[in-house]
Amino acid sequence: DADVTQTPRNRITKTGKRIMLECSQTKGHDRMYWYRQDPGLGLRLIYYSFDVKDINKGEISDGYSVSRQAQAKFSLSLESAIPNQTALYFCATSDWGQNTDTQYFGPGTRLTVL
Amino acid sequence: QKEVEQNSGPLSVPEGAIASLNCTYSDRGSQSFFWYRQYSGKSPELIMFIYSNGDKEDGRFTAQLNKASQYVSLLIRDSQPSDSATYLCAVIGQGGSEKLVFGKGTKLTVNP
């Protein structure tokens, strides 16, 4: 089984709808992240969480919210989806150790907002 | 604003050649450096990381770090068509509160 899973893998929705993307991990890592990727723009950090009680905004958090339900689960919500939120979304986990922070990515969710 | 710069490419090399991918970073306090490979539509996967000046080799891959020049590179020897992908450089500073900063990636094409 994959260490980092994301559901759904693909989603098509309409403008104004509320969407939740879910991420689960079995790696036992404390840190979890949500990124979006758009062609030519690279990976951009939306939110991150260093432990269950810690939630932080990334560089592009507007229009998104998150919930860290447990060490293993981190959900991303789009309260009212808009077309420019069409992108590939990745969840990642990491475990700070030895003064470094290797991140491991889930398979991604392709979201299309019509 | 911490920045990581990569040539977007595409970089095209023939099969069997050495591919050289380069990355520069703005934060002199950066501590660790990562190379990820990403196939189209797939998630990034870690190739290797380096934190000491010099070279680090893993199979056909060699990472090179020069902190004085704020420069990290990835060499791929005996390039194969299966190496065709986008390569992402990522950098993290010192301290537990730091986050990875990614470059936008270099697209590599290995021609048979």
Contacts between the chains, C-beta under 8 A, distances in Angstrom:
chain1	res1	chain2	res2	distance
A	33	B	99	7.9
A	40	B	8	7.7
A	40	B	104	7.2
A	41	B	104	6.9
A	42	B	88	7.4
A	42	B	102	5.7
A	42	B	103	6.7
A	42	B	104	3.6
A	42	B	105	6.0
A	43	B	44	7.4
A	43	B	88	7.2
A	43	B	102	4.6
A	45	B	99	6.8
A	48	B	99	6.5
A	50	B	96	8.0
A	50	B	97	7.7
A	58	B	99	7.9
A	88	B	41	7.5
A	90	B	43	5.8
A	90	B	44	7.5
A	94	B	100	7.9
A	96	B	96	5.1
A	99	B	31	6.2
A	99	B	32	7.2
A	99	B	51	7.7
A	99	B	94	7.1
A	100	B	31	6.9
A	100	B	32	4.1
A	100	B	49	6.7
A	100	B	51	6.4
A	100	B	92	6.6
A	101	B	32	7.3
A	101	B	92	5.4
A	101	B	98	7.1
A	101	B	99	7.8
A	101	B	100	6.4
A	102	B	34	6.9
A	102	B	46	6.2
A	102	B	49	6.3
A	103	B	34	7.9
A	103	B	46	7.7
A	103	B	90	7.7
A	103	B	100	5.8
A	104	B	46	7.1
A	105	B	43	4.0
A	105	B	44	5.2
A	105	B	45	7.2
A	106	B	43	6.3
A	107	B	42	7.4
A	107	B	43	5.4
A	108	B	41	7.8
A	108	B	42	7.3
A	108	B	43	5.2
A	110	B	41	7.8
